[in-house]
Amino acid sequence: MTKIYSFLLFLAFVYSANAQNNIVIKGTVVDINTQLPLELATVYFTTVKDSTMIEYATTDKNGNFIINTKKFEKPVFLKVNYTGYQAYFEEQKGLTESKDFGKLYMIENANVLNEVIVKSEAPPITIKKDTLEFNAPSYKVRPDANVETLLKQLPGFDVDNSGKITVNGREVNQVLVNGKAFFDKDGAIAIKNLPADIIKKVQVSDFKTKKEELAKQESTSDYSSINITIDEKKNKGYFGKVLGGYGSDEHYESSLMMNFFKNKQKISVLASSNNINSTGFSMDEVFDNMGGGRNAKGGQGASSGGRGITQSTLAGINYSDDWTKDLEFMSSYNFTNAVTKNDSKSNQVSFLPTGNIVTEADSKTKNENTGNNANFQLEYKIDPTMRLVVAPNLNQSNSTNNNSSFTSSVDENGEALNESTSSSHSTGSNTNFANSINFNKVFEKKSRNLSIVFNNNNSKNSSNGINISETIFHQDGKPNDERNQNAKNTSKSDTYAIDLEYTEPITDSLRVRFGTDFNWQNSINDQKTFNFDEDTDQYSDLNLSLTNYTTSKQNSISPKVGITLQKSKFTLNLNSRTSIVEFDNHSFYLNQATDLNKRYLLPYGNAQLRYKFNRSKNLTFKYDYSNALPSATQLMPVANLNNPLNSVIGNPDLNPIEKNSAGIDFKNFDFRTRSGYSVYIRGDYYNNDVVSTSIYDDSGKRNTTYVNISGTYSTSIGGNWNQQIKKDAHTLRYGLRLSGNYNFDKGFTNAELYSAKSIVVTPSVYASYDYGEVLSIAPSYSLSYNETRYENFSRDATSNVIHRINLQTTSYWPANLIFGNDFGYTYNSNISGNFKKDFFLWNTSLSYGFLDKKLYAKVKVYDVLNQNQSATRTISATSIRDEENTVLKRYVMFSLAYKIGNFAESKKGGRGRQRGF
């Protein structure tokens, strides 16, 4: 107890010391003539030396502002901005104590003669309701900088080495350009390719679904959205980048991106081809398309490429325009082709109550996938009160897969159980059409609106495959299983949904929602398998045991009601609905028809409370209660005998899955110092969860079905703490991150109940040091500990520890020279002796800029030490699996990258000025 009291006393001391360093600045902004208060005026402090933002606030409806900040003992400017008024500013010797500035008087821009307009200074930060707006020209970056560099200068923004953006501690999951998507939703292409000096504003708001956006509802998301607006004066022209490279072992990379802007019209074209495992489109200034470098999100110290080596080609075009003031159009088309080759070997230990089964496997695969994807969005403002958004999507893909494998299983005494050899070749095609229609009608009374959302998803899949296999059983006299078969499968799925919702305001802060959801789902699966007939030399002998026809229909109607209570400090959302479900399934198998018709009454409910203590500190609580139906495959008594070592059949007596989820998130972030912390805890509890259960025979073959299990749960807890120290050109950031998971699983193996309790703890420490725009150093270390304890298995427990160390360095000195290094080390403690426990992965890049940094010549070396590997251990409730796959090894790449650009900067009464970049 003494230690606890001492710890609490220490926390109290730290809090007290921190409180003594905080001060409160307040005042009131009014019109000098009318003496009326001005709402949403921006009040902020900047340093006199270099105009660095210190703190800001906006005024309330009474013109009052309150700024909570830390002491600052150097000269500062107090500035106030309000649209239509001259900027107000006064110099202070510092912010050393709390102060009430009283009334601050604002003067309208126009003078009494209405002949002279005084242009006011654009504030670096403006708050417009729920949107935080940054004036981009107020933040200085180097002339050739991209948007990513600009974002790193904005208060509260952070862009980590993997490209993840956070604002005031909240992750960004959407980046728009002029309010429209720019190829990818996460904005990686936009922030790495748009030049910073064409940007006028960067707007940050809570991410909203299209329904929330049209209905002007508050966001229910924990994510933020960024909108980058281009300066109208620079919104005419083109820019882009072209890259080509060739290296050792015939490795190559190439990419092209061009953008054409003309006022509201934007056309972007991209293309890429490489055989170095870069399947997306990324053009990092240091490593370009090289996977495992800075482009590998979250891949610190890990091997790149995952499973196999991929040669990929992609091409795409994005078009958006405002056809009229009421009609906006967006569209994109993407073509992709990827060929992946992989050699894999694995070692798996499966747990049984009576002993373990050890399975070793080797396989070779070659898969090719070709895809065509087209997206459209049409937004029409019918009148000031009605908006319609139609967003269709069409996706078509083809695949060719070749696989050969060998597996063998032994018991814990080394006695052979079975072995299997197989080879297969298959082709497949998929067509999918999805569409979303959002209609919203707002009424004269504030917050009253009607929302109608229609969604459909229609897909068709077909496959045709040849499988030749032989499975030998070494125990219990079971006959061997030999197959030479042609499997043909066709499946169709059609889903339609309508969401009707009406919102009625009761008071200014209380709103009630009424509505109904309608859902219709229909699926068909037709599988035919033919044995090879030696007499006819054709696949003409229908195999009834591997042939089946199933259909599934699910129709539901779900009345719903919701309440929103919104105050200045908190927002409370409560929602409830009840689904009346008809679930009809039909199968025809072994010349026998089976019908399974179910009726359900399923309740749903969720609650969300978001409390804002102040601008930088907030708390979110969520609770969700839901039900989910078993799939038709899990329910229907149709045997799946495709795998000779595992026969699967459904269970018609399954009950719906019942789930309770709850979570708390707390964030405290100081945008000025880019420092703060966040913590979260979440949990899921299941009743009637659906799990698979298997019975093994003496030869190791499984017979599997599905059962309901209650009482399983999972919890997760984590946090992040980071600090920043900045002095002149030196910036040091450092932090700690912790995540932990605890899971309790249950199930049946050989008709005996087992349980598994697993814990995963992953602490990490990271830091970065920047010296101006000359040098960047970013070291990090993480440890992952995984332990699982078992009951009713022959093994009591198992554990694994993985260490990862990573160091990234980038130097921009001397001028025109960029030198980048990514160095990682991974150690896997308990992986089996057949796999190497540790390896180094070091990538390096050296480039030099010519022609005013428009042309860069580069030499890059991947896996300098030639040690890269992909060896992983997976621990589950019933097995331990070690696996190794093919990865890229050392290669050298020489490349040239060229930037293209020309913008027209128009001026009234004169011709535009052309400017390259």
BELKASUL-V723765 format. One line per field, one symbol per residue. psi: psi as a letter, one per 30 degrees, with the letter a starting at -180 (. if undefined). A space follows every 10 residues. Layout:
BEGIN
psi=???
END
This chain:
BEGIN
psi=eeeeeeeeee eeeeeeeeef fklkklakkl kfefgkkjkg kkklklkeeg gkkellllla fggkkkjjll kjglklkkkk kkkflkkklk kkfliflkkj fbkkkkklek affhfkkkkl kkkfkkkjcg kkkkjeffjk lleglaeeee effkkfkkja fffkkkjhfk kkgkkljhgl kidkefgeee fffkkeggke ljkklkkkle eeeefhllkg lgllkkkkkk kefggkalla kkkkkkalgg klkklkkkkj kjcfkkkkkl lkklhhgjfa jkikfefbgj lfbffjkghk flllfcjlkk kkklklkkkk ljelffjkkk llkkkkkkkk kkkkkljkjk klffllkkkk kklkljkkkk kkkkklkkkk jelffkkkkk ilkkkklkkk kkkklkkkkl afggkkellk klklklllkk kkkkkkjkkk jklekkfklk kkkkkljklk kkljkkkklk kkkflggkkl jkkjljkkkk kkkkkkkkjk kkkkkeaffk kkkkakkkkk kkkkkjkkkk lkjfefhlif jkjefgklkk lkkjklkjkl klkkjjlefl kkkkkklkkj kkjkkkljkh gkkkkjklkl jkllklkkkj kjeaffklkk kkkkklkkkl leefekhkkj gejfgjkkkl jfgkllkkkk kllkkkkjkj eefhlalkll klkkkkkhkk lkkkkkafgg kkjkaklkkl gllklkkllk kllkkkjbfk kkkllkkkkk kkkjklakkh gkkllkjkkk kjllkllkkk jbgekkkjll klkjkkkkkl kglfkelllk kkkkkkkkkk kgklkfkkjk kjkkkkkjeg llffkkfllk jkklkklkkl hhgfkkkkkk kkiefhgkli klkkkafflk kkkklklkak lkkklkkkkk kkkkjkkkgl llkkkl.
END
